[in-house]
Amino acid sequence: MASDGKWYPTERHSDVNLPEPLEAPSAAGISDPTALPVLRAKGVNSEIEVSGEWITIRRKLGAKRQHQGQAETRIRIADVTGVQFRAATMAVNGYIAFTVANQEPIVNVSRSANSILFLNVRGRSAQFVAIKNHLEARISPQRSVDHVPTMKPPMEVADELRKLAELRSNGILSDDEFQREKLRLLGA
């Protein structure tokens, strides 16, 4: 969804003219990812496509050397934990980058396999804003605060384990109850 609240699918239009706006699909409770539009945008020596459950970044032959030798990067949307974005200006390239679960954080956007640079020409910024908004809407329900485990400091966990062991040795807790509580404390 663009800043004007409209949805801009790009597969039916050239990158010269801005496409006709549509209402954005609801990101919450998406039951059929194939019903979502395919979003595409061209960047600097690369292009991005968001389709169904995947983000695909394709690079031209010369650009792949800069991006860890990969001509194509595919990222499952369910694995994306964050979207970094900077709008392009006349003086500075914009970028969109994806933080992925179980991968190192992005340090250099221009060399990351999970990012794409773009210029502010021919409506491309609007296409990248639409991709950013679409992906943020898709990942926010799966990354809600309610599902984030809270970790206690190690000293608190150790103190609670000692208390549980004492309750078990005094016969207040059974071995099974002790094991269940121990696993809960250790986050297993």
Secondary structure by P-SEA (a helix, b strand, c coil): cccccccccccccccccccccccccccccccccccbbbbbbbcccbbbbbcccbbbbbbccccccccccccbbbbccccccbbbbbbbcccbbbbbbbbbccccccccccccccccccccccaaaaaaaaaaaaaaaaaccccccccbbbbccaaaaaaaaaaaaaaaaaccccaaaaaaaaaaaacc
